[in-house]
Amino acid sequence: MAFTWKGIYVPQGAERHVAADTPAAKDSIRKARLYGATSAKGRLLVWLRRISQAGFLFLFLYLLVSTEYVPTFGDGAAESTVDTVALDMPVNIFLSIDPLVGLSTAIAAHNLFKGLVWCLVLAIPTLLIGRFFCGWICPFGTLHHWTAALWPSIQGGKRIKRNRLQPWMRIKFYILVGFLVASLFTTVQIGLLDPICLMVRSVGLAIIPALNYAASNALELMALSNVSFLQSAADTGNSIRAATLSQDVALYNGAVTLGAIFIGLIFTNRYITRLWCRLLCPLGALLGVFSRFSIFGMKKDHEKCTGCNLCLLHCQGAAEPQGGVQWHAAECHLCFNCEGACPEDVIHFKFFPRRSDVEVGTDMQRRTLLTAAGAGAVMLPLSRVSTGFWENNNPKLIRPPGSVNEDDFLERCIKCGECMKVCPTNFLHPAAFEAGLEGLWTPVAIARVGYCEHSCTLCGSVCPTGAIQPISEAQKVGKDGFEAIRLGTAFYNRGRCLPWAMDTPCIVCEEWCPTSPKAIWVEEVEVRKERKEGAEIIKLQRPHVDPERCIGCGACEYSCPVKDDPAVYITNINESRNPDNRLLLKIIPQY
Amino acid sequence: MSKAGEVQSPYKGADINRRDFLKVGAGGVLAAGALTAGAAALYDRENRPRDAEARGLVRDYSVPDDPAYPQVVKIQGSDPEQTLTRAVELMGGIRRFIEPGDRVAIKPNIGWDRVPKHAANTNPLLVAAMVDLCLKAGASEVIVTDASCNDANRAYKNSGIGEAAYNAGARVLLPRKDRFTEMPLEGRLLKKWPIYTPLVFADKVINMAICKHHNLTNGLTACMKNWYGILGGQRNLLHQDIHTSIFDLANFMRPTLVVMDALRVLVRNGPQGGSFADTEVRNLLVVGTDQVAIDAIGADILHLDPRTVGFLKLADGVLGHVDLSRVRLKDVT
């Protein structure tokens, strides 16, 4: 039950809390300024929460920068005959414990890919005690929290008003419903807004590379100076930079968009505290729905409340902590700021609170709910009747090695960017529209920037959902009875190729071709070459592709010296994962 | 909004007083001084190279020739460490080449993400043995590094060289981009190129190549071609005149000692191979100071006529001798 006061949504009986101008409220504020918050338990909880947030944010960033293979020496045998490269920690654990990732891929693909069973570690405690993840663990939430607390644009009464629960904050629940219905129709889109996916993608593919770029350039300026102490400082700085960010600056397709979205979202906290969490976050919405069954919650001594609104001033989730109204379990991040801020000891978090103090619903409107579900439902048919999925596919939609077929891929890929972050050669990038609107930010290979390293299987080892299968080196390169995995096929543009078009020796592509025997073979020719000094007969080697041997790794395209528009390039034809994309009668697809 | 008739002056408050005058004056003098000092510090009439070390064009790390010792030793053996130690002894001992306190850079071939048995990179045990010899001779620091073609992290690990060199006591450096700087080479073809600094800013440089097949260079890549690993930048352009490029690099880099690994030889599908079937065990090692003669032996190992190899033709008589009768060769095979 609610009414509107000066355009603000106000639950019944709460009008007296909008302004802190009663004498009792003024006295409360004075007391709080003098002595701080009165509740020692509240203050302890707040500090424990801050330590937890800092710890989990650090862990998140540590795992993210560790999503890169850097060799360590002194721990193995030199005379190894197999690939020994692997990451030394499970870098994707934040994604694995994310119940939204688990739920939505399970709905779409009808199976829970191994590591995702860990999402129960988060889901079950949330059922019992509510959205503690948002207030204590979520790294994106922590950034929002700190920005709102340390760099607010508005304070006092204005902020108190904005910290009330507003009807538009239900939008996150509709987003959740839309995404889950889309998953039911087998297209997983939660990755667009899931906070962990968004954070891995934005920080891993835009923020870290940008910091690295800035640091590298600053250090290069120092190294180029003729001042010896600056030069040695640059050496030390580069070692620190390489250890904390990344060895070299990685480039990503559309990184500026990812970075701008991220920074923009963080910036909104200046005006409305944790706007993202209140308005958009589908994971927060899911955990909010889970918290309906929580046995933990808020008890309020309404009669003690003076209406000073200090609890509201510090509220993160817009969960209505003030006296005289019901506390909203689905909105509360359990940050305990209100309990710590209350000078009158009104607010107590405890197990089995009074039912009358607690509102567990999400206040979704049935019509809007159905509209959201409908929006989720039309996503898949609309995407699949667009050309580009079944016919007239983008030839540059080259997926990572071990990827499942495209329709299965879109049932699993959460656009998190782990594969792109770990790729040692910068081959994998977030797609723009190569895979259509529904494939936005899914991994796509760009062989002008990198190539697929022959023995490397790192992308499959970090994929949390099995969109890229965890494969062995033997499976990838085709040893021990396996057939090699093909990403596509290489083609020559003989009009731009140096030996073909300009009678100039080159064949760097042949040197780089990693298969044995090589898929690129050369034809020895003698040609009469016209030069300004006169004609001469020269010997040349002209390259050809053997499509039966070509695995589409892109090493030829990457190494081609025709830098702008390469003379040899890969497209996805004959990729192993798609039986409908065959080129050769002879090769039988694996999947 | 100002009242009617009142003129808003930026100098409201009227006349400047002595204190303000001094403040402004002092600020102005300081600013002018800072500008002048900055300009003087950056003033550069000749636009000279910033790095004084970048000015020497030929990087000569060699030691004087001694007629008492051979210039090239060709030796048979299956154990990398013993064979290398024996060969270096025949060359006059490691102390002939490494003085106590030297900073030594060893340049193996760590070009490709391949395991040792693929014979695409230098044998890791050979590199470790060389590190050990240098440290025993009193080298203050031994650096093992190469600017790989494939992802260096993987190449260093899977080649086994990172592991072996580290265990032997070397400093293993990964080719980060900040470790390259543009230098003049003033060769026939290569005038200026980004150079991998750890391999040139050293007292002694040892070239440890592997002898293998390469389709473009008339079938051979070994010691002289190994210098590709000191380059950064757009290396893929060099193939357009690979022989002159190799000659320029070998002319630029005059190593202290050259080791050619032919213990296991990649005989086809070079330079990266990828199948054990592409390799043959030869159990040969060549050590010496003449890059050209050693590459000529390499050609012979691959059953090629060294006189048909372009870069050897260019280097013959300039950087060394293709005709082995003109070098002091000790053949202990």
Interface residues (C-beta under 8 A of the other chain):
Chain A: Y69 V70 P71 F73 G74 D75 G76 A77 A78 E79 S80 T81 V82 D83 T84 V85 S216 L219 E220 A223 L224 N226 A234 N238 A242 Q247 D248 V249 P424 T425 E453 H454 S455 C456 V477 L498 T504 P505 C506 I507 V508 E510 E511 W512 P514 T515 S516 P517 K518 V522 Q541 S559 C560 P561 K563
Chain B: R50 D113 V115 P116 K117 P124 L125 A128 C149 N150 D151 N153 R154 Y156 K157 N158 G160 I161 G162 E163 A164 A165 Y166 N167 V172 L174 R176 K177 D178 H214 N215 L216 Q234 N236 L237 H239 Q240 D241 I242 R268 N269 P271 Q272 G273 G274 S275 A277 D278
